[in-house]
Amino acid sequence: MSDWTTRPICAFDLETTGRDPLSARIVTACVVTVDDGAPVARNWILDPGVDIPGDAAAIHGISTAWAREHGRDYVEGYREIRAALADAWNAGYAVVAFNAAYDLTVLDAEARRLGLPPLDDYGLVLDPYVIDREVDRYRRGKRTLGALCEHYGVDLGAAHEAQSDALAAAELARLLPRRFPELARLDDIMASQASWHAARQHDLLEYLQRVGRDASDVDGRWPIRTAA
């Protein structure tokens, strides 16, 4: 069995101001370690310094007024989130993030915007979104976190609440190699996930171009995309 399947897990999730990871700012974050005992979670609410659009607030429940009143200083909070992930990687944890190319790209893009070091020192990342789409590629239906939790019998709890989403992603990361034993035989799960994601995005690009739809947001890089 490959080492990655038995690594302790540090699950990670962000809720943000928007869908574009290259411009979104962090509103809430959770970094939770999942070992043999009870999960240990750290949570942040940040003041992003900009208005939180109504559609984003409707998803995660944090309004501009609430973030301004209760949110931490943005740069201070950002540094703490980065440090928590760096500590996890340095301690040998696998960092689990559902659709990691979004959350980790937000962290990287915000570092560049703030004049801080880019997120180029990451370690092992496990992305249940990418893994599920590869190992059960012909299953019909949505591939959202909620849909995967329903399919695999995982309790999501409060959807779009950072800690609930992170814990659900952690459970999926443990469950998938048990459900699909061929995953445990992969020696380089990082390279595999990057290859799977690139192939899926390439197929999506070809489809969108074929039907005449906008494909400008399609990006095959994983786990971090950067501005062109």
Contacts in CASP RR format, 6 or more apart in sequence:
PFRMAT RR
TARGET T0000
AUTHOR 0000-0000-0000
METHOD contacts of the structure
MODEL  1
MSDWTTRPICAFDLETTGRDPLSARIVTACVVTVDDGAPVARNWILDPGV
DIPGDAAAIHGISTAWAREHGRDYVEGYREIRAALADAWNAGYAVVAFNA
AYDLTVLDAEARRLGLPPLDDYGLVLDPYVIDREVDRYRRGKRTLGALCE
HYGVDLGAAHEAQSDALAAAELARLLPRRFPELARLDDIMASQASWHAAR
QHDLLEYLQRVGRDASDVDGRWPIRTAA
1 184 0 8 1.000
1 185 0 8 1.000
2 184 0 8 1.000
2 185 0 8 1.000
2 186 0 8 1.000
2 187 0 8 1.000
2 189 0 8 1.000
4 94 0 8 1.000
4 124 0 8 1.000
4 126 0 8 1.000
4 186 0 8 1.000
4 189 0 8 1.000
5 177 0 8 1.000
5 183 0 8 1.000
5 184 0 8 1.000
7 92 0 8 1.000
7 93 0 8 1.000
7 94 0 8 1.000
7 124 0 8 1.000
8 33 0 8 1.000
8 34 0 8 1.000
8 35 0 8 1.000
8 91 0 8 1.000
8 92 0 8 1.000
8 93 0 8 1.000
8 94 0 8 1.000
9 33 0 8 1.000
9 34 0 8 1.000
9 35 0 8 1.000
9 93 0 8 1.000
9 94 0 8 1.000
9 95 0 8 1.000
9 96 0 8 1.000
9 126 0 8 1.000
9 170 0 8 1.000
9 173 0 8 1.000
9 174 0 8 1.000
10 31 0 8 1.000
10 32 0 8 1.000
10 33 0 8 1.000
10 34 0 8 1.000
10 85 0 8 1.000
10 88 0 8 1.000
10 89 0 8 1.000
10 93 0 8 1.000
10 94 0 8 1.000
10 95 0 8 1.000
10 96 0 8 1.000
11 30 0 8 1.000
11 31 0 8 1.000
11 32 0 8 1.000
11 34 0 8 1.000
11 95 0 8 1.000
11 96 0 8 1.000
11 97 0 8 1.000
11 166 0 8 1.000
11 167 0 8 1.000
11 169 0 8 1.000
11 170 0 8 1.000
11 173 0 8 1.000
12 29 0 8 1.000
12 30 0 8 1.000
12 31 0 8 1.000
12 32 0 8 1.000
12 85 0 8 1.000
12 95 0 8 1.000
12 96 0 8 1.000
12 97 0 8 1.000
12 103 0 8 1.000
12 166 0 8 1.000
13 29 0 8 1.000
13 30 0 8 1.000
13 97 0 8 1.000
13 98 0 8 1.000
13 103 0 8 1.000
13 162 0 8 1.000
13 163 0 8 1.000
13 165 0 8 1.000
13 166 0 8 1.000
13 169 0 8 1.000
14 26 0 8 1.000
14 27 0 8 1.000
14 28 0 8 1.000
14 29 0 8 1.000
14 102 0 8 1.000
14 103 0 8 1.000
14 106 0 8 1.000
14 107 0 8 1.000
14 162 0 8 1.000
15 26 0 8 1.000
15 27 0 8 1.000
15 28 0 8 1.000
15 29 0 8 1.000
15 56 0 8 1.000
15 59 0 8 1.000
15 60 0 8 1.000
15 62 0 8 1.000
15 160 0 8 1.000
15 161 0 8 1.000
15 162 0 8 1.000
16 24 0 8 1.000
16 25 0 8 1.000
16 26 0 8 1.000
16 27 0 8 1.000
16 48 0 8 1.000
16 56 0 8 1.000
16 106 0 8 1.000
17 24 0 8 1.000
17 25 0 8 1.000
17 27 0 8 1.000
17 48 0 8 1.000
17 50 0 8 1.000
17 52 0 8 1.000
17 53 0 8 1.000
17 56 0 8 1.000
18 24 0 8 1.000
18 53 0 8 1.000
18 55 0 8 1.000
18 56 0 8 1.000
20 217 0 8 1.000
21 101 0 8 1.000
21 102 0 8 1.000
21 103 0 8 1.000
21 105 0 8 1.000
21 106 0 8 1.000
21 109 0 8 1.000
21 225 0 8 1.000
22 105 0 8 1.000
22 109 0 8 1.000
22 225 0 8 1.000
22 226 0 8 1.000
22 227 0 8 1.000
23 109 0 8 1.000
24 106 0 8 1.000
24 109 0 8 1.000
25 46 0 8 1.000
25 48 0 8 1.000
25 49 0 8 1.000
25 50 0 8 1.000
25 74 0 8 1.000
25 106 0 8 1.000
25 110 0 8 1.000
26 44 0 8 1.000
26 46 0 8 1.000
26 48 0 8 1.000
26 74 0 8 1.000
26 78 0 8 1.000
26 81 0 8 1.000
26 106 0 8 1.000
26 110 0 8 1.000
27 45 0 8 1.000
27 46 0 8 1.000
27 48 0 8 1.000
27 52 0 8 1.000
27 56 0 8 1.000
27 60 0 8 1.000
27 62 0 8 1.000
27 67 0 8 1.000
28 43 0 8 1.000
28 44 0 8 1.000
28 45 0 8 1.000
28 46 0 8 1.000
28 60 0 8 1.000
28 62 0 8 1.000
28 161 0 8 1.000
28 162 0 8 1.000
29 43 0 8 1.000
29 44 0 8 1.000
29 46 0 8 1.000
29 81 0 8 1.000
29 162 0 8 1.000
30 41 0 8 1.000
30 42 0 8 1.000
30 43 0 8 1.000
30 44 0 8 1.000
30 162 0 8 1.000
30 163 0 8 1.000
30 165 0 8 1.000
30 166 0 8 1.000
31 41 0 8 1.000
31 42 0 8 1.000
31 81 0 8 1.000
31 84 0 8 1.000
31 85 0 8 1.000
31 88 0 8 1.000
31 166 0 8 1.000
32 39 0 8 1.000
32 40 0 8 1.000
32 41 0 8 1.000
32 42 0 8 1.000
32 163 0 8 1.000
32 166 0 8 1.000
32 167 0 8 1.000
32 170 0 8 1.000
33 39 0 8 1.000
33 40 0 8 1.000
33 88 0 8 1.000
33 93 0 8 1.000
34 167 0 8 1.000
34 170 0 8 1.000
39 167 0 8 1.000
39 170 0 8 1.000
41 163 0 8 1.000
41 166 0 8 1.000
41 167 0 8 1.000
42 80 0 8 1.000
42 84 0 8 1.000
43 162 0 8 1.000
43 163 0 8 1.000
44 72 0 8 1.000
44 77 0 8 1.000
44 80 0 8 1.000
44 81 0 8 1.000
45 62 0 8 1.000
45 67 0 8 1.000
45 70 0 8 1.000
45 71 0 8 1.000
45 72 0 8 1.000
46 67 0 8 1.000
46 71 0 8 1.000
46 72 0 8 1.000
46 73 0 8 1.000
46 74 0 8 1.000
46 77 0 8 1.000
46 78 0 8 1.000
47 67 0 8 1.000
47 68 0 8 1.000
47 71 0 8 1.000
47 72 0 8 1.000
47 73 0 8 1.000
47 74 0 8 1.000
48 67 0 8 1.000
48 74 0 8 1.000
49 67 0 8 1.000
49 68 0 8 1.000
49 74 0 8 1.000
51 64 0 8 1.000
52 62 0 8 1.000
52 63 0 8 1.000
52 64 0 8 1.000
52 67 0 8 1.000
54 63 0 8 1.000
57 63 0 8 1.000
57 64 0 8 1.000
59 160 0 8 1.000
60 160 0 8 1.000
60 161 0 8 1.000
60 162 0 8 1.000
61 160 0 8 1.000
75 114 0 8 1.000
78 110 0 8 1.000
78 111 0 8 1.000
78 114 0 8 1.000
78 116 0 8 1.000
79 116 0 8 1.000
81 107 0 8 1.000
82 107 0 8 1.000
82 111 0 8 1.000
82 116 0 8 1.000
82 119 0 8 1.000
85 95 0 8 1.000
85 107 0 8 1.000
85 122 0 8 1.000
86 121 0 8 1.000
88 95 0 8 1.000
89 95 0 8 1.000
89 121 0 8 1.000
89 122 0 8 1.000
89 123 0 8 1.000
89 124 0 8 1.000
92 124 0 8 1.000
93 124 0 8 1.000
94 124 0 8 1.000
94 125 0 8 1.000
94 126 0 8 1.000
94 173 0 8 1.000
95 122 0 8 1.000
95 123 0 8 1.000
95 124 0 8 1.000
95 125 0 8 1.000
95 126 0 8 1.000
96 125 0 8 1.000
96 126 0 8 1.000
96 127 0 8 1.000
96 128 0 8 1.000
96 166 0 8 1.000
96 169 0 8 1.000
96 170 0 8 1.000
96 172 0 8 1.000
96 173 0 8 1.000
97 103 0 8 1.000
97 104 0 8 1.000
97 125 0 8 1.000
97 126 0 8 1.000
97 127 0 8 1.000
97 169 0 8 1.000
97 223 0 8 1.000
98 127 0 8 1.000
98 128 0 8 1.000
98 129 0 8 1.000
98 145 0 8 1.000
98 165 0 8 1.000
98 168 0 8 1.000
98 169 0 8 1.000
98 172 0 8 1.000
99 127 0 8 1.000
99 129 0 8 1.000
99 130 0 8 1.000
99 145 0 8 1.000
100 125 0 8 1.000
100 127 0 8 1.000
100 129 0 8 1.000
100 130 0 8 1.000
100 222 0 8 1.000
100 223 0 8 1.000
101 127 0 8 1.000
101 197 0 8 1.000
101 219 0 8 1.000
101 220 0 8 1.000
101 221 0 8 1.000
101 222 0 8 1.000
101 223 0 8 1.000
101 224 0 8 1.000
101 225 0 8 1.000
104 119 0 8 1.000
104 122 0 8 1.000
104 125 0 8 1.000
104 223 0 8 1.000
104 224 0 8 1.000
105 223 0 8 1.000
105 224 0 8 1.000
105 225 0 8 1.000
105 226 0 8 1.000
107 119 0 8 1.000
108 118 0 8 1.000
108 119 0 8 1.000
108 120 0 8 1.000
108 224 0 8 1.000
108 226 0 8 1.000
109 226 0 8 1.000
109 227 0 8 1.000
111 117 0 8 1.000
111 118 0 8 1.000
111 119 0 8 1.000
112 118 0 8 1.000
118 226 0 8 1.000
119 224 0 8 1.000
122 223 0 8 1.000
122 224 0 8 1.000
124 189 0 8 1.000
124 190 0 8 1.000
125 190 0 8 1.000
125 193 0 8 1.000
125 223 0 8 1.000
126 173 0 8 1.000
126 189 0 8 1.000
126 193 0 8 1.000
127 193 0 8 1.000
127 197 0 8 1.000
127 222 0 8 1.000
127 223 0 8 1.000
128 148 0 8 1.000
128 169 0 8 1.000
128 172 0 8 1.000
128 173 0 8 1.000
128 176 0 8 1.000
129 143 0 8 1.000
129 145 0 8 1.000
129 148 0 8 1.000
130 193 0 8 1.000
130 196 0 8 1.000
130 197 0 8 1.000
130 200 0 8 1.000
130 222 0 8 1.000
131 173 0 8 1.000
131 176 0 8 1.000
131 183 0 8 1.000
131 193 0 8 1.000
131 196 0 8 1.000
132 143 0 8 1.000
132 148 0 8 1.000
132 172 0 8 1.000
132 176 0 8 1.000
133 143 0 8 1.000
133 196 0 8 1.000
133 200 0 8 1.000
134 192 0 8 1.000
134 196 0 8 1.000
134 200 0 8 1.000
135 176 0 8 1.000
135 180 0 8 1.000
135 182 0 8 1.000
135 183 0 8 1.000
136 180 0 8 1.000
139 151 0 8 1.000
141 147 0 8 1.000
145 156 0 8 1.000
145 159 0 8 1.000
145 165 0 8 1.000
145 168 0 8 1.000
145 169 0 8 1.000
146 156 0 8 1.000
146 159 0 8 1.000
146 168 0 8 1.000
148 154 0 8 1.000
148 172 0 8 1.000
149 155 0 8 1.000
149 156 0 8 1.000
149 168 0 8 1.000
149 172 0 8 1.000
150 156 0 8 1.000
152 172 0 8 1.000
152 175 0 8 1.000
152 176 0 8 1.000
152 179 0 8 1.000
154 168 0 8 1.000
154 171 0 8 1.000
154 172 0 8 1.000
154 175 0 8 1.000
155 168 0 8 1.000
155 171 0 8 1.000
156 164 0 8 1.000
156 165 0 8 1.000
156 168 0 8 1.000
157 164 0 8 1.000
157 168 0 8 1.000
158 164 0 8 1.000
159 165 0 8 1.000
176 183 0 8 1.000
177 183 0 8 1.000
177 184 0 8 1.000
183 189 0 8 1.000
186 192 0 8 1.000
193 222 0 8 1.000
193 223 0 8 1.000
194 221 0 8 1.000
194 222 0 8 1.000
194 223 0 8 1.000
197 220 0 8 1.000
197 221 0 8 1.000
197 222 0 8 1.000
198 220 0 8 1.000
198 221 0 8 1.000
198 222 0 8 1.000
201 218 0 8 1.000
201 219 0 8 1.000
201 220 0 8 1.000
202 220 0 8 1.000
204 215 0 8 1.000
204 218 0 8 1.000
205 215 0 8 1.000
205 218 0 8 1.000
208 214 0 8 1.000
208 215 0 8 1.000
208 218 0 8 1.000
209 215 0 8 1.000
219 225 0 8 1.000
END
